[in-house]
Amino acid sequence: MAASSAAARFRDTFGDRKPPDITRRITACVACRKLKIKCHMSHSKPPCTRCKARGLSCTVNKSIQMILEDDLTWKEGMENRVKALEQLLVANGVPNLDSLGGQRTPDLEVENQPGIFNQTFHKVNDAPPPLAILNGPDSPPDVTLNLSCSLGAFPGSSMTGQPSNDRGETRKTNIDLISRGCITETVARELFEYYHQNLDKYIYNLLKQNGTLREIRNRSSLLTAAVCAVSAFSSASQHYESCLKAFTDEVTGELFSTDHTFDEIRALCIGSFWLSDISMALCGLAVRFGSELNLHRCITKMPHTDPKCHERTQLYFLVFICDHHCSLKHGRPPMTRSFRSLKHPRTLLQSRFSSDADRILICHLELWSISDRVFELFGADVNSQFNTARITEIERPNDFLNDWRHEWNDAFHSKEQPDKFIVPILDMHYYSAKLCLFALVFRGPSPDPSEAGVDTAMAARHAVENAISFMRCAVASGEDILKWPSYFITIIAFSSIFLLRVSSHGPSSFLGSRTDLLMPLQELLHLLNAQNVKLHANHFLAVIKNGLNAAIGTHITSGQNTQEWNQDVQPPLQEFDFQLLPEDIFGLASAQNIDWNAFPANFETEFHASWDGDTGSSL
């Protein structure tokens, strides 16, 4: 291999113009050299795989010649970078540095010349971010056989040279969206404060109570972009589009990266919680990054005595919840497991590093573990008709959900000053989980009326009860509904469709009157139509508002209350064609894509035959 120009000048200066015929570069650590075995290092840096597995100190003793040549090579690289930087500055109108005499001039302050640097960064951003540099067909393979592999390890450990950096430590951040000129620092500070005060509590206080914008910028540019994009979306800020583009560009740059950080996973989870359009892609990356960082490896070590282990397990549980949010939102199987058989999740709370946010995290984790079991029992095929013989299988998960709510409700109320935020969130999770559970009886085509028994009718009534209860929680939250993660917004859409469909069936002794069924929808519509409620154009709440206005808004006229509208004497209703709706209307995945305009001003049709049963009770 030809020597670098700096190394060649070094040899020329000291009389050694001819490179030695045999060059020896020390690439093995001291321990491997003593044993005379091959030393495998990831990215050519210690520790090697053998020392790392045995917990040994791994050092490489370089020769004097290597040290001098490496130093010269580094200096040459820095000189080239300085020259390239000078050329870039000259190309953008900055005077040559030599003409300034090496003195600091106020005219060169960044604040005094914003246009120069903003223009430069925008030019750089026009090019797609580098994804990865792949080895060519003639490149020598970096993967070798690991003869010192432990026999109890995973099979993949038998090959070395594969990416194995799972420390998750924060590396030097990229240029963030503020430095690139996407938004000003003042706007970024406002968005950060909005997130910190209103949104972070929904995702278990990821940024901690004392987090600052400067700290986040120093830690991760991707995390900074995620916080700004989510805040701009929830607050209907005019900067949402620019923040979203900066965030997606950052994510694209990490797509094929093998060197991840914990903050990158936090950023992906934050985006997935609120940005529904890209939540699936973000969640998939979060699961992949978490797997490559081995977040699950410390679960068996609970309760943790090492803060790093506690952080790993905490972050894995967050990815688990994020994955299950997307599972129900998009109707696909979850990709993660809770590892409950290895260690009960509540063991995390026994650690001295545990916080109140961890209690909420474990509370929600247990709920999603129950929902996970329901998914395994009944699958995701919403087109297959529900077998009424399996109605008893719904009772067991229902009992688990009741026990879950009772235990955690007592736990949160046992505090001297219960958090007013925790209990409503607990109720919303409870009602949404039970709604999804009992809605299983509506899968597939309408059953034969003779096959719809009392148990099926009872399950239908429970579904209606929980849909109404969830909608009441939504209305009671007031303007806080604008800050909810997208999972809850999807449940609002699902509950709205549910109650609209039930109300079209007419009065029932156990379903309740139309007043009972439509009142929560009308209250929600009144809330969303308020002048002080600002929604982004593609926010799902805006879609729900437009849909409810089309479906029931025409029935609410001035001077006519809901009770009058639901009296027996009504104008004849037009027939409603349910073929206009998706076949899997009772699947959560379709709730996001419903054509609300399919509801005419007046609608009436026969409902599922399973509603024909009567349990003799009312809502």
FIPAZA-459619 format. One line per 5 residues: for each residue x, y, z of C-alpha. Coordinates in steps of 0.5 Angstrom, whole numbers, plus 2048, in hexadecimal, padded with zeros to 3 digits. Example, Ala and Ser with C-alpha at 12.3 -4.5 7.8 and 13.67 -1.06 7.14 Angstrom:
% residues 2
819:7F7:810  81B:7FE:80E;
This chain:
% residues 619
800:800:800  803:807:7FE  805:80B:804  801:812:805  804:818:802;
806:81A:809  809:814:80B  80D:814:805  810:81B:807  811:819:80D;
816:813:80B  819:818:806  81B:81D:80B  81E:817:80F  822:814:80A;
81D:80E:809  81B:80F:802  819:808:800  813:805:804  816:7FE:807;
814:7F8:804  811:7F5:80A  80C:7F9:80D  809:7F7:814  803:7FB:817;
801:7F8:81E  7FA:7F7:81D  7F9:7F1:823  7F8:7F3:82A  7FE:7F1:82F;
7FA:7EB:832  7F9:7E8:82B  800:7E9:829  802:7E5:82F  7FE:7DF:82E;
7FF:7E0:826  7F8:7E0:824  7F4:7E4:81F  7F1:7EA:822  7EA:7ED:820;
7E9:7F4:821  7E2:7F7:81F  7E4:7FD:81B  7EB:7FC:81C  7EB:7FF:823;
7EB:7FB:82A  7E9:7F8:82D  7E9:7F1:829  7E4:7EC:82A  7E8:7E8:82E;
7EA:7ED:833  7E3:7F0:833  7E0:7E9:835  7E5:7E7:83A  7E5:7EE:83D;
7EC:7EF:83C  7EF:7F6:83B  7F1:7F7:833  7F7:7FB:831  7FB:7FB:82B;
802:7FE:82B  804:801:825  80B:802:822  80E:809:822  80E:809:81B;
807:808:81B  805:80D:820  809:813:81C  806:810:815  7FF:810:818;
800:817:81B  802:81A:814  7FD:817:811  7F8:81A:816  7FB:821:815;
7FB:820:80D  7F3:81E:80D  7F2:825:812  7F6:829:80D  7F2:826:807;
7EB:828:80B  7ED:82F:80D  7EF:830:805  7E8:82E:803  7E5:832:809;
7E9:838:806  7E6:837:7FF  7DF:836:801  7DF:83D:805  7E3:840:7FF;
7DD:83D:7FA  7D8:841:7FF  7DB:847:7FF  7DF:847:806  7E6:84B:805;
7EC:846:805  7EF:845:80C  7F6:847:80A  7F4:84E:809  7F1:84F:810;
7F8:84E:813  7F5:848:817  7F1:84D:81C  7EA:84C:81E  7E6:851:81A;
7DF:853:81D  7DC:852:815  7DD:84B:815  7D8:84A:81B  7D3:845:819;
7CD:849:81B  7CF:84F:817  7CF:84B:810  7CA:846:811  7C8:845:80A;
7CF:843:808  7CF:83D:80C  7C8:83B:80B  7C9:83B:804  7CF:836:805;
7CB:831:809  7C5:831:804  7CA:830:7FF  7CC:82A:803  7C5:827:804;
7C3:827:7FD  7C7:821:7FC  7C5:81A:7FF  7C8:818:806  7CD:813:805;
7CA:80C:807  7D0:807:807  7D6:806:804  7D6:7FE:802  7DC:7FA:800;
7DD:7F9:7F9  7DD:7F2:7F6  7E5:7F2:7F6  7E5:7F4:7FD  7E8:7EF:802;
7E3:7EC:807  7E3:7EF:80E  7DF:7E9:811  7E3:7E4:814  7E2:7DD:818;
7E2:7DF:81F  7E6:7D8:822  7E5:7DB:829  7DE:7DB:829  7DA:7D9:82F;
7D6:7D3:82E  7D0:7D6:832  7D0:7DC:82E  7CB:7DD:828  7CD:7DA:821;
7CF:7E1:81F  7D5:7E2:823  7D9:7DD:81F  7DA:7E2:81A  7DE:7E8:81C;
7DF:7EF:818  7D7:7F0:818  7D5:7F6:81B  7D4:7F5:823  7D4:7FC:826;
7CF:7FC:82B  7D1:801:830  7CC:806:82E  7D0:80C:830  7CF:813:82D;
7D4:814:827  7D5:81B:824  7CF:81E:822  7CD:820:81A  7CC:827:818;
7C5:828:81B  7BF:82C:818  7C0:832:81C  7C7:833:819  7C5:831:812;
7C0:837:812  7B9:833:812  7B7:836:818  7BA:83C:81D  7BC:83A:824;
7B7:83E:826  7B1:83A:823  7B5:834:825  7B5:836:82C  7AD:837:82C;
7AC:830:829  7B1:82D:82E  7AD:830:834  7A6:82E:831  7A9:827:830;
7AC:827:837  7A6:82A:83B  7A0:826:837  7A2:820:833  7A8:81D:837;
7A4:81A:83C  7A0:816:837  7A7:812:835  7A9:811:83D  7AD:818:83D;
7B3:816:839  7B6:81C:839  7B6:81D:841  7B4:823:845  7BA:827:844;
7BB:826:83D  7BD:82C:838  7BD:82D:831  7C5:82E:831  7C6:827:835;
7C1:824:82F  7C5:827:82A  7CC:825:82C  7C9:81E:82D  7C6:81C:827;
7C4:820:820  7BE:81B:81F  7BB:81C:826  7BB:823:825  7B8:823:81E;
7B3:81E:821  7B1:822:827  7B0:828:822  7AC:824:81D  7A7:821:822;
7A6:828:826  7A5:82C:81F  7A0:826:81D  79C:826:824  79C:82E:825;
79A:82F:81D  7A0:833:81C  7A2:836:815  7A9:833:816  7A6:82C:816;
7A8:82A:80F  7AF:82D:80F  7B0:829:816  7AD:823:813  7B2:823:80D;
7B8:824:811  7B5:81E:816  7B4:819:810  7BB:81B:80D  7BE:81A:813;
7BB:813:814  7BD:811:80C  7C4:813:80E  7C4:80D:813  7C0:808:80F;
7C6:804:80E  7CA:806:814  7CD:800:818  7CF:805:81E  7C9:807:822;
7C8:80B:828  7C3:80B:82E  7C0:812:82C  7BF:810:825  7BA:80B:827;
7B7:810:82C  7B6:814:826  7B3:80F:821  7AE:80D:827  7AC:814:828;
7AB:815:821  7A7:80E:820  7A2:811:826  7A0:817:823  7A1:817:81B;
79C:812:819  79E:812:811  7A5:80F:813  7A4:80C:819  7A5:805:816;
7AC:806:813  7AE:80A:819  7AC:804:81E  7AF:7FF:819  7B6:803:81A;
7B5:803:821  7B4:7FC:822  7BA:7FB:81D  7BF:7FF:821  7BD:7FD:828;
7BE:7F6:825  7C5:7F8:823  7C6:7FB:829  7C4:7F5:82D  7BF:7F9:832;
7BC:7F3:834  7C3:7F0:837  7C2:7F3:83E  7BB:7F1:83F  7BD:7EB:843;
7C1:7EF:848  7BC:7F3:84B  7BB:7F6:850  7C1:7FA:84D  7C7:7FC:851;
7CA:7FF:84B  7C7:806:848  7C9:804:841  7C5:7FD:841  7BF:801:844;
7BF:805:83E  7C0:7FF:839  7BA:7FC:83C  7B6:802:83D  7B7:804:836;
7B5:7FD:833  7AF:7FD:837  7AD:804:833  7AF:801:82D  7AA:7FB:82F;
7A4:800:830  7A6:804:82A  7A6:7FD:826  79F:7FB:829  79C:802:827;
79E:801:820  79B:7FA:820  794:7FC:822  794:803:81E  796:7FF:817;
794:7F8:818  79A:7F4:818  79D:7EF:81D  7A2:7F3:822  7AA:7F1:821;
7AC:7F1:829  7AB:7ED:82F  7AA:7EF:836  7AF:7E9:839  7AA:7E8:83E;
7AC:7E1:83F  7B3:7E3:841  7B2:7E9:846  7AB:7EC:848  7AB:7F3:845;
7AA:7F6:84C  7B0:7F4:84E  7B3:7FA:84B  7B0:7FE:850  7B4:7FB:856;
7BA:7FF:853  7BD:805:857  7BD:808:850  7B5:808:84F  7B1:80E:84E;
7A9:80F:84E  7AA:80F:847  7AC:808:847  7A6:806:84B  7A2:809:845;
7A6:805:840  7A5:7FF:844  79E:800:844  79D:801:83D  7A2:7FB:83B;
79D:7F6:83F  797:7F9:83C  79A:7F8:835  79D:7F1:837  795:7EF:838;
793:7F2:831  799:7EE:82E  796:7E8:831  78F:7E9:82E  793:7EA:827;
796:7E4:828  78F:7E0:829  78B:7E4:824  790:7E6:81E  790:7EC:81A;
78B:7E9:814  785:7EE:815  781:7EB:80F  780:7E4:812  77A:7E3:816;
77B:7E3:81D  779:7DC:820  773:7DD:825  776:7D7:829  77C:7DA:82B;
778:7E0:82F  77B:7DD:835  782:7DE:833  781:7E5:834  77F:7E5:83B;
786:7E3:83D  789:7E9:83A  783:7EE:83D  785:7EB:844  78C:7ED:843;
78A:7F4:841  786:7F5:847  78B:7F2:84C  790:7F7:848  78C:7FD:849;
78A:7FC:850  792:7FA:852  795:800:84F  78F:805:851  790:803:858;
798:804:857  797:80B:854  792:80D:859  796:80B:85F  79B:811:85E;
79A:817:863  799:81B:85D  796:817:857  798:81A:850  792:81D:84C;
795:81A:846  796:813:847  78F:811:849  78C:813:843  791:810:83E;
790:80A:842  789:80A:841  78A:80B:839  78E:806:839  789:801:83C;
783:803:838  787:803:831  78A:7FC:833  783:7F9:835  780:7FC:82F;
785:7F9:82A  783:7F2:82E  77C:7F2:82E  77C:7F5:826  77F:7EE:824;
777:7EB:824  776:7F0:81E  77C:7ED:81A  77A:7EA:813  773:7EA:810;
76C:7EB:814  76B:7E4:817  764:7E1:816  75F:7E4:81B  75E:7DD:81E;
765:7DC:820  766:7E3:824  765:7E1:82B  764:7E4:831  76C:7E4:833;
76D:7E7:82C  768:7ED:82D  76B:7EE:834  772:7EF:831  76F:7F4:82C;
76C:7F8:832  773:7F8:835  776:7FA:82F  771:800:82F  772:802:836;
779:802:835  779:806:82F  774:80B:833  779:80C:839  77F:80D:834;
77C:813:831  77A:816:837  781:816:83A  783:819:833  77E:81E:834;
780:81F:83B  787:821:839  785:827:836  78A:82A:832  78F:825:834;
78D:820:82F  791:824:82A  797:821:82D  795:81A:82E  799:815:82A;
797:812:823  795:80C:826  78F:80F:82B  78D:813:825  78C:80D:821;
788:80A:826  784:810:826  782:80F:81F  781:808:820  77C:80A:826;
778:80F:821  777:80A:81C  775:805:821  770:809:824  76D:80C:81D;
76C:805:81B  769:803:821  764:809:821  762:807:81A  75F:801:81D;
75A:805:821  757:804:828  759:7FE:82C  758:7FC:833  75F:7FA:834;
762:7FF:82F  75F:805:832  75C:80B:82E  75F:80F:829  760:815:82E;
764:810:832  768:80E:82C  769:815:828  76A:819:82E  771:818:82F;
772:819:827  76F:820:827  773:822:82D  779:820:82A  777:824:824;
775:82A:828  77C:829:82B  780:829:824  77C:82E:821  77E:833:827;
781:839:824  787:839:828  789:832:826  78E:832:821  790:82B:81D;
795:82A:817  791:828:811  794:821:811  792:820:818  78E:81A:819;
789:81E:81E  788:823:818  786:81D:814  781:81B:819  77E:821:81A;
77D:822:813  77A:81B:813  775:81C:819  773:823:816  771:81F:80F;
76E:819:813  76A:81C:819  76B:824:818  765:825:814  760:822:819;
762:827:81E  75F:82E:81C  75E:834:820  759:834:825  758:82C:825;
75C:828:82A  75D:821:82A  757:81F:82E  753:822:829  757:81F:823;
756:818:826  74E:818:827  74A:813:824  747:818:81F  74D:819:81A;
74E:81A:812  74F:813:80E  756:811:80E  759:810:808  75C:809:807;
763:808:808  768:804:804  76D:800:808  771:7FE:802  774:805:802;
778:803:808  77E:7FF:809  77C:7F7:80A  780:7F7:810  77D:7FD:813;
77E:7FA:81A  785:7FA:819  78A:7FF:81C  78E:800:816  788:802:812;
786:807:817  78B:80C:814  789:80B:80D  782:80C:80E  77E:810:808;
77A:814:80D  776:817:807  773:810:806  76E:812:80C  768:816:808;
764:81B:80C  75F:816:80E  761:80E:80F  75D:808:811  75E:801:810;
75E:7FA:813  764:7F9:818  768:7F3:819  763:7ED:81B  767:7EC:822;
764:7F2:824  75D:7EF:824  75E:7EB:82B  75C:7EF:831  75F:7EE:838;
759:7F2:83B  75E:7F7:83E  75F:7FE:83B  765:803:83B;
